[in-house]
């Protein structure tokens, strides 16, 4: 187990300004590195306690049925105040595509070699272009992943919810971070050195193959997005993205009344759909007039799944 002596920084994260709740972050040094507490908790002593918000069990679109069930089982057993020891961490990691079907002892071999870090709301875990010395695993909270183009345009990639690995691309490719990661709320991440992660993959071919499958699905998802830009108008892309936010598969759509689990602003949705914020706002207003979508607080509710699916061409 790595022991890091990181000092606790009590600086508060800075909230963003904006009429739709877009957030900017503070320096990533405003984190709490809890290596020593984590080591004690993972070795069977006093567990590490995090006071972050509730854990959501929704997985990425490419998660299999087995993994999605494991995520639901994990989420149902986690309280708002997360007491995370080695067994709980192993159970969380088992609910990811990387460790689908892996034996607990195999997962524990990696889990016991990392440490926990807590991040305040509005702070960056890392910036685009940073070195990538570590792989992270989101234990609780929410993290937004986005990148900036050369012209300064922000592209939202995804909002991560636990349990989920991230930050592995830079480690695998021996390159800098391709995007920035921002804590949208109080969040806790388990962190492991990149060389330790690569050594584990070399020793565990099944985990390496699972990671390759996940990366292949990510490439497939990117190709599908390019096709949408070519063949779907913006209204269809907005409808399709809303459906993808509530369902892991467009082949198995939910019932009417599905709630988008994350808070998605108009600017976020525009970035996800490849359109302007103004045009996306007009489309969402049209959807509301037609009874396709409603707002419940700051979240979208999809009232007519069939109507959205028709617009999305699915």
C-alpha positions in Angstrom: 0.0 0.0 0.0 1.4 3.4 -0.9 1.7 5.8 1.9 1.5 9.5 0.9 1.8 12.2 3.4 -0.4 14.8 1.7 -1.4 17.7 3.8 -5.0 18.5 4.3 -6.0 21.7 2.4 -9.1 23.2 3.9 -9.6 25.8 1.1 -13.1 25.7 -0.2 -13.9 25.1 -3.9 -15.2 28.1 -5.8 -18.6 27.9 -7.3 -19.1 28.9 -10.9 -21.1 31.8 -12.0 -23.8 31.3 -14.6 -27.5 31.4 -15.0 -27.7 27.7 -15.7 -25.4 26.4 -13.0 -22.3 25.8 -15.1 -19.4 25.4 -12.8 -15.7 26.3 -12.9 -13.2 24.8 -10.6 -10.4 25.8 -8.3 -6.9 24.5 -8.2 -6.6 20.7 -7.9 -4.3 21.2 -4.8 -7.6 22.0 -2.9 -8.0 18.3 -2.2 -7.6 16.2 0.9 -5.1 13.3 0.4 -6.1 10.7 3.0 -3.5 8.1 2.3 -2.8 7.2 5.9 -6.5 6.9 6.8 -7.1 4.9 3.7 -4.2 2.5 4.4 -5.5 1.9 7.9 -9.1 1.3 6.6 -8.0 -1.1 3.8 -5.9 -3.2 6.1 -8.8 -3.9 8.3 -8.5 -1.2 10.9 -10.7 1.8 11.3 -12.4 2.5 8.0 -12.1 5.7 6.0 -15.2 7.8 6.4 -16.4 10.2 3.7 -19.2 12.6 4.1 -19.9 13.2 0.5 -23.3 13.0 -1.0 -25.4 9.9 -2.0 -24.1 7.4 -4.5 -25.9 6.9 -7.7 -25.6 3.4 -9.3 -26.2 4.3 -13.0 -23.5 2.9 -15.3 -22.2 3.9 -18.7 -24.1 2.9 -21.9 -21.7 0.1 -22.6 -22.1 -1.7 -19.3 -23.5 -5.2 -19.6 -26.5 -6.5 -17.7 -24.3 -8.3 -15.2 -22.4 -5.1 -14.5 -25.5 -3.0 -14.3 -27.0 -5.4 -11.7 -23.8 -5.2 -9.7 -23.9 -1.4 -9.8 -27.5 -1.5 -8.5 -26.5 -4.0 -5.7 -23.5 -1.7 -4.8 -25.6 1.4 -4.8 -28.3 -0.1 -2.7 -25.8 -1.0 0.0 -24.1 2.4 0.3 -25.3 5.0 2.7 -24.8 8.8 2.4 -21.9 8.6 4.8 -19.6 6.1 3.1 -17.5 3.9 5.4 -15.1 2.4 2.9 -12.8 -0.5 3.9 -11.2 -3.0 1.6 -14.2 -5.3 1.3 -16.5 -2.4 0.3 -13.9 -1.1 -2.2 -13.6 -4.5 -3.8 -17.4 -4.8 -4.1 -17.5 -1.3 -5.7 -14.8 -2.2 -8.2 -16.6 -5.5 -9.0 -19.5 -3.4 -10.3 -17.4 -2.1 -13.2 -16.7 -3.5 -16.7 -13.0 -3.8 -15.9 -13.7 -6.4 -13.2 -16.8 -8.1 -14.6 -16.7 -11.7 -13.3 -13.3 -11.3 -11.5 -12.7 -13.0 -8.2 -12.7 -10.8 -5.1 -9.1 -11.8 -4.3 -8.0 -10.6 -7.8 -9.6 -7.2 -7.3 -8.2 -6.9 -3.8 -4.7 -7.2 -5.2 -5.1 -3.9 -7.0 -7.4 -2.3 -4.5 -5.0 -2.6 -1.6 -2.3 -0.7 -3.5 -4.1 2.6 -3.9 -5.2 5.4 -1.6 -8.2 7.7 -1.2 -8.4 11.4 -2.0 -11.3 13.7 -1.2 -12.2 16.7 -3.5 -14.3 19.6 -2.5 -17.1 20.7 -4.8 -15.9 22.9 -7.6 -12.2 21.7 -7.6 -10.4 20.1 -10.4 -9.0 16.5 -10.0 -6.8 17.3 -13.0 -6.5 19.6 -16.0 -6.4 18.9 -19.7 -2.7 18.6 -20.7 -1.5 17.6 -17.3 0.8 14.6 -16.9 -1.1 11.4 -16.3 0.7 9.5 -13.5 -2.3 7.9 -11.9 -5.6 6.0 -12.6 -8.6 7.0 -10.5 -11.8 5.2 -9.4 -14.8 7.3 -8.3 -16.1 6.1 -5.0 -18.7 8.8 -4.4 -19.7 12.2 -5.7 -20.0 13.3 -9.3 -17.2 14.4 -11.7 -17.6 16.2 -15.0 -15.2 15.4 -17.8 -14.7 18.1 -20.5 -12.1 19.5 -22.8 -11.3 22.8 -24.5 -10.6 23.2 -28.2 -7.9 25.5 -29.6 -10.6 28.2 -30.1 -11.6 28.0 -26.5 -14.9 26.0 -27.1 -15.7 23.7 -24.2 -16.8 20.2 -25.1 -18.5 18.2 -22.4 -17.7 14.5 -22.6 -19.6 13.0 -19.7 -20.6 13.2 -16.1 -19.1 10.4 -14.1 -21.1 8.7 -11.3 -19.7 6.0 -9.0 -18.5 3.3 -9.2 -16.3 4.1 -12.2 -12.7 4.0 -13.3 -11.3 7.0 -15.2 -8.1 8.7 -16.2 -6.7 5.4 -17.6 -6.3 6.7 -21.2 -3.3 8.9 -20.4 -1.6 6.1 -18.5 -2.2 3.6 -21.3 -1.0 5.9 -24.0 1.8 7.5 -22.0 0.5 10.9 -22.8 -1.0 13.9 -21.1 -4.6 14.2 -19.9 -6.9 14.6 -22.9 -9.6 16.3 -20.8 -10.2 18.0 -17.5 -12.1 16.5 -14.5 -14.1 18.7 -12.2 -15.8 17.7 -9.0 -19.5 18.8 -9.2 -20.0 17.9 -5.6 -18.0 16.6 -2.6 -16.3 13.6 -4.1 -14.0 10.8 -3.1 -11.7 9.0 -5.5 -9.4 6.0 -5.0 -6.1 6.6 -6.8 -3.3 4.2 -7.9 0.0 4.9 -9.6 0.0 4.3 -13.3 2.9 1.8 -13.2 1.1 -0.2 -10.6 -2.0 -0.3 -12.7 -0.1 -1.3 -15.9 1.7 -4.1 -13.9 -1.6 -5.4 -12.7 -3.0 -5.5 -16.3 0.1 -7.4 -17.4 -0.4 -10.0 -14.6 -4.2 -10.3 -15.2 -5.0 -10.9 -18.9 -8.7 -11.0 -18.2 -8.7 -7.5 -16.8 -6.6 -6.3 -19.8 -9.2 -7.8 -22.2 -12.0 -6.2 -20.3 -10.3 -2.9 -20.6 -9.8 -3.4 -24.3 -13.6 -4.2 -24.7 -14.5 -1.0 -22.8 -12.1 1.1 -25.0 -13.6 -0.5 -28.2 -17.1 0.4 -27.1 -15.9 3.9 -26.5 -14.5 4.1 -30.0 -17.8 2.7 -31.3 -19.7 5.3 -29.4 -17.5 8.1 -30.8 -18.1 6.8 -34.4 -21.9 6.7 -33.7 -21.7 10.3 -32.6 -20.0 11.3 -35.9 -22.8 9.5 -37.8 -25.4 11.4 -35.8 -23.7 14.7 -36.8 -23.9 13.6 -40.4 -27.4 12.1 -40.6 -29.5 13.6 -37.8 -30.6 17.1 -37.4 -30.1 18.9 -34.1 -33.6 18.2 -32.9 -33.0 14.5 -33.4 -29.6 14.6 -31.7 -31.1 16.4 -28.7 -33.8 13.7 -28.4 -31.3 10.9 -28.8 -28.9 12.3 -26.2 -31.8 12.7 -23.7 -32.7 9.1 -24.2 -29.1 8.0 -23.8 -28.9 9.9 -20.5 -31.7 7.8 -19.0 -31.0 4.4 -20.6 -27.9 2.2 -20.9 -29.2 0.9 -24.2 -31.5 2.4 -26.9 -32.8 -1.1 -27.6 -34.4 -1.1 -24.1 -36.0 2.3 -23.5 -37.5 3.1 -20.1 -41.2 3.9 -19.4 -42.6 7.4 -19.8 -41.6 9.7 -16.9 -37.9 8.7 -16.8 -35.8 11.3 -15.0 -32.4 12.3 -16.2 -30.2 11.2 -13.2 -27.7 14.1 -13.5 -28.2 17.8 -13.6 -27.7 18.7 -17.3 -27.7 22.4 -18.3 -28.6 23.7 -21.7 -25.0 24.4 -22.4 -24.0 20.9 -21.4 -26.7 19.4 -23.7 -25.5 21.6 -26.5 -22.0 20.4 -26.1 -23.1 16.8 -26.0 -25.2 17.3 -29.2 -22.8 19.4 -31.3 -25.1 22.4 -31.4 -25.3 26.0 -30.0 -26.8 26.7 -26.6 -29.3 29.0 -28.1 -30.6 26.5 -30.6 -30.8 23.7 -28.0 -32.7 26.0 -25.7 -35.3 26.6 -28.5 -35.6 22.9 -29.1 -36.1 22.1 -25.4 -38.8 24.8 -25.2 -40.5 23.1 -28.2 -40.2 19.7 -26.6 -41.9 21.1 -23.5 -44.7 22.7 -25.5 -45.3 19.3 -27.2 -45.3 17.5 -23.8 -42.2 15.5 -24.7 -40.1 16.8 -21.8 -40.8 18.6 -18.5 -38.6 20.1 -15.9 -38.6 18.8 -12.3 -36.5 21.3 -10.4 -33.2 21.3 -12.3 -33.6 17.9 -13.9 -35.3 16.9 -17.1 -38.2 14.4 -17.1 -38.9 12.5 -20.3 -42.7 12.4 -20.5 -43.1 10.7 -24.0 -40.3 8.3 -24.6 -41.9 7.1 -27.9 -42.1 10.6 -29.3 -38.5 11.3 -28.5 -37.4 7.9 -30.0 -39.2 8.8 -33.2 -37.3 12.1 -33.5 -34.1 10.3 -32.7 -34.7 7.6 -35.3 -34.5 4.7 -32.9 
